[in-house]
Amino acid sequence: MSSSKRVRTRDVVAEGLYIASAATRLSLKNTILVHILAEGEDFDPDRYLPEAKAALETLAAEAEDDAARTERERRTARGRHTDSDGTHDYRSRDVRNLRRRQKQSLHVAQELRRRAADEEELRKLVLDARDAAWAEVAGNIDRTLRIEAARPDLEPDYDRMRTARMQALRLVDLPKLRAHRRSVAAQQRQRAEGRDPGPVAEPAASGVDLSELETGLDSSDPDA
C-alpha cells in the first residue's frame, strides 16, 4: 500500500474515533445533566465510568458489524463486471475500496475496545462530558439573563436593529446554513461509498449563532 493510502486510512480511522468520542461525550453530558439538574445528585466521575465503557463497547460492536457487512459486500462484488445499478450495488472495481473500508472499521473497533478497557481514557471522557455540561448550563443562564435584560423600551434603535438582524438571517445566514448542511450530507455519502470526501467549509454567520438554528431548520425549513 502506498504512503498516501496509509495516510488516508490513518485519517479515516482518526476521524471515526473522534466521532465516536464525541458521541460518547454527548451521551454522558446529557446523563450528567439529568442526574445533577433533574435529580439533584452530586457529581461523581466514578458514577459514569460504566456508562462510558458501555457506550464505547456499543460503538465498537457497530464498527465490527460494519466491517462484517463490508466483507459480505466485497465477496458479492467479486467477478461482477456489469454496470452498477445504485450506490451500494458494488462491482469488481469496488473490491479494493471495500477491503480498505473493512480494515478501517476493524481498526476503529479495535481502538474503541482498547479505550473501553482503559480507566484513564474513560475518566477523561467523563470529565470532558462534565465540562461540556457545565458550559451548556452556563450558556443557558447567560442567554436567559441577556433576554431578561434586553428591554426594547430602553433601546431606541431596537426596532431598526431587529429588522436588520432578521434580514441578515433570512438573506445570508439561512442560505449559508443550507449550503453547509448539503455539503455535510454529500461528504457522508462519499464516505459511505468509500471515497475520500473533501473538506466542508464552516458557515460564517453575520451575528447569528447558526448552531442554534439546526433544530429549527429540521422541523420547519423544507429546503434544509
C-alpha positions in Angstrom: 0.0 0.0 0.0 1.4 3.4 -0.9 2.2 6.1 1.6 -0.7 8.3 0.5 -3.1 5.4 1.1 -1.7 4.7 4.5 -2.2 8.3 5.4 -5.8 8.3 4.2 -6.5 5.2 6.2 -5.0 6.7 9.3 -7.0 9.9 8.8 -10.3 8.0 8.3 -9.6 5.9 11.5 -8.8 9.0 13.4 -12.0 10.7 12.2 -14.0 7.6 13.2 -12.5 7.6 16.7 -13.2 11.4 17.0 -16.8 10.9 16.1 -17.2 8.0 18.5 -15.6 10.0 21.3 -17.9 13.0 20.5 -21.0 10.8 20.5 -19.9 9.3 23.9 -19.3 12.7 25.4 -22.7 13.9 24.2 -24.5 10.9 25.7 -22.6 11.3 29.0 -23.2 15.1 29.1 -26.9 14.5 28.8 -26.9 11.9 31.5 -24.9 14.2 33.8 -27.4 17.0 33.3 -30.3 14.7 34.1 -28.8 13.3 37.2 -27.5 16.6 38.6 -30.1 19.1 37.5 -33.3 17.0 37.5 -32.4 14.5 40.3 -30.1 16.7 42.4 -27.2 14.3 42.6 -23.6 15.4 43.3 -21.1 14.8 40.5 -19.0 11.7 41.0 -16.9 10.7 38.0 -16.9 7.0 39.1 -20.7 7.1 38.8 -20.4 7.4 35.0 -17.4 5.2 34.2 -19.6 2.1 33.5 -21.8 4.1 31.1 -18.7 5.4 29.2 -17.4 1.9 28.9 -20.7 0.6 27.6 -21.0 3.4 25.1 -17.6 2.7 23.6 -18.2 -1.0 23.5 -21.5 -0.4 21.7 -19.8 1.7 19.1 -17.0 -0.9 18.7 -19.7 -3.5 18.1 -21.3 -1.3 15.4 -17.9 -0.8 13.7 -17.4 -4.6 13.7 -20.8 -5.1 12.2 -19.9 -2.6 9.5 -16.7 -4.5 8.8 -18.7 -7.8 8.5 -21.2 -6.2 6.2 -18.5 -4.7 4.0 -16.8 -8.1 3.8 -20.1 -9.7 2.6 -20.4 -6.9 0.0 -16.8 -7.4 -1.1 -17.4 -11.1 -1.7 -20.5 -10.4 -3.6 -18.8 -7.8 -5.8 -16.0 -10.2 -6.9 -16.4 -11.3 -10.5 -19.2 -8.8 -11.2 -18.2 -6.6 -14.2 -21.6 -5.2 -15.3 -22.7 -1.6 -14.7 -23.8 -0.8 -11.2 -27.5 -0.2 -10.6 -27.0 2.0 -7.5 -24.8 3.4 -4.8 -24.5 0.1 -2.9 -24.6 -2.2 -5.9 -20.9 -3.0 -5.9 -18.8 -4.5 -8.7 -15.3 -5.9 -9.0 -13.8 -2.5 -9.4 -15.1 -1.6 -5.9 -13.4 -4.6 -4.2 -10.2 -2.7 -3.3 -12.2 0.2 -1.7 -14.4 -2.2 0.2 -11.4 -4.1 1.6 -10.0 -0.7 2.7 -13.3 0.2 4.4 -13.4 -3.1 6.2 -9.9 -2.7 7.6 -10.7 0.9 8.6 -13.8 -0.3 10.5 -11.8 -3.1 12.2 -9.1 -0.6 13.3 -11.8 1.7 14.8 -13.4 -1.2 16.6 -10.0 -2.4 18.0 -9.1 1.1 19.3 -12.6 1.7 20.8 -12.3 -1.6 22.7 -8.9 -0.7 23.9 -10.2 2.6 25.2 -13.2 1.0 26.8 -10.7 -1.2 28.8 -8.6 1.8 29.9 -10.0 3.5 33.1 -7.9 6.6 32.4 -9.5 7.0 29.0 -12.9 6.5 30.4 -12.3 9.0 33.2 -11.1 11.6 30.7 -14.3 11.1 28.7 -16.4 11.6 31.8 -14.6 14.8 32.8 -14.8 16.2 29.3 -18.5 15.5 29.4 -18.8 17.2 32.7 -17.1 20.3 31.3 -19.5 20.3 28.4 -22.4 20.0 30.7 -21.2 22.9 32.8 -20.6 25.0 29.7 -24.1 24.3 28.5 -25.7 25.3 31.8 -23.6 28.5 31.9 -24.5 29.3 28.3 -28.2 28.9 29.0 -28.0 31.0 32.1 -26.2 33.7 30.2 -28.7 33.7 27.3 -31.6 33.9 29.8 -30.1 36.8 31.6 -29.4 38.6 28.3 -33.0 38.1 27.2 -34.3 39.3 30.6 -32.1 42.4 30.4 -32.9 43.2 26.8 -35.8 45.7 27.2 -36.8 47.3 23.9 -38.2 50.4 25.7 -34.6 51.1 26.9 -33.1 50.7 23.4 -34.2 53.4 21.0 -32.7 51.6 18.0 -34.2 48.2 18.9 -36.8 48.1 16.1 -34.3 49.2 13.4 -31.6 46.8 14.5 -34.1 43.9 14.9 -35.2 44.4 11.3 -31.6 44.4 10.1 -30.8 41.2 12.1 -33.9 39.5 10.6 -32.9 40.5 7.1 -29.3 39.2 7.6 -30.8 35.9 9.0 -33.1 35.5 6.0 -30.8 36.6 3.2 -27.4 35.5 4.5 -27.3 33.0 7.4 -30.0 30.6 6.4 -28.7 30.1 2.8 -25.2 29.5 4.2 -26.5 27.0 6.7 -28.4 25.2 4.0 -25.3 25.0 1.8 -23.3 23.8 4.8 -25.8 21.0 5.6 -25.8 19.9 1.9 -22.0 19.8 1.9 -22.0 17.6 5.1 -24.6 15.3 3.6 -22.5 15.0 0.4 -19.4 14.2 2.5 -21.2 11.5 4.3 -22.4 9.9 1.1 -18.9 9.9 -0.4 -17.5 8.3 2.8 -20.2 5.6 2.7 -19.1 4.9 -0.9 -15.5 4.5 0.1 -14.4 7.8 -1.4 -12.3 10.5 0.3 -14.6 13.5 1.0 -13.4 17.0 0.5 -13.3 19.5 3.4 -16.6 21.1 4.5 -16.4 24.8 5.0 -17.8 26.1 8.2 -20.7 28.6 7.5 -19.8 32.1 8.6 -22.6 33.9 10.3 -23.5 37.6 10.3 -24.0 37.8 14.0 -26.4 34.9 14.5 -25.4 31.6 16.2 -26.1 29.2 13.4 -25.7 26.2 15.7 -28.9 27.3 17.4 -30.8 27.2 14.1 -30.2 23.5 13.3 -33.2 22.3 15.3 -35.5 24.9 13.8 -34.4 24.1 10.3 -35.0 20.4 10.7 -38.7 21.0 11.7 -39.7 24.0 9.6 -37.5 24.5 6.6 -38.2 22.3 3.6 -35.0 23.3 1.9 -32.7 22.4 4.7 
